[in-house]
Amino acid sequence: MRRQITGLHAADRCAADQVPDGVFLVRVQRVTFRRHAQKPYYTLALTILEPSRFAGHILSSRLYCSPKALWKLNWFLRDFGYDTELLGRDEVDETQLVGLKGVVKISHIVCNDASLLQLDGFAPAGKSFSNDSDQPYHGFGWQDGLSHVKPLFTWVLSSIRSHIA
């Protein structure tokens, strides 16, 4: 027996307007510090600027401030052009973060039955996007809505190495 269920196709979580895993040029829209007993963190709201297909979408995620996670916060601050003088004094001014631009690599993970957005890597916003609205940052192409894995992995590793050195 066939049944017609109105709106069933619109409930697809992989719809074209959903932001896929990939690399995006973003601007910091909002930053809020949250004090948690074991893991203090910043909640970030990032507005996608490029690729233009996803422009205006908001990405929301966390950057933890625990001793083990400070390397990632430092990576974010440096690549997004945060004030080096404040960074040198170990100070983070939330008002100085709003408006900063940079590149972020994101992926979606499932933890305790909740889908979370993970920030996998960062880069300065110095280079431009291609004119093709479906091409993410640095010319990495989309393949079935997902970015190519090998170039991104190489890019993330080289960024990590440059921050360690």
Protein Blocks (a to p, Z undefined) as FASTA:
>chain_A
ZZddehklmmpmkbfkbccedddddddfbdcddddfklgcdddddddfbdfklgoiacdd
dddfbfklmmmmmmmmmmnopafklmmnopacfklmgopacddddddddeehiacdddfb
dcdfkbccdfblkbcehhiaceehiacfklmmmmmmmmmmmmmZZ
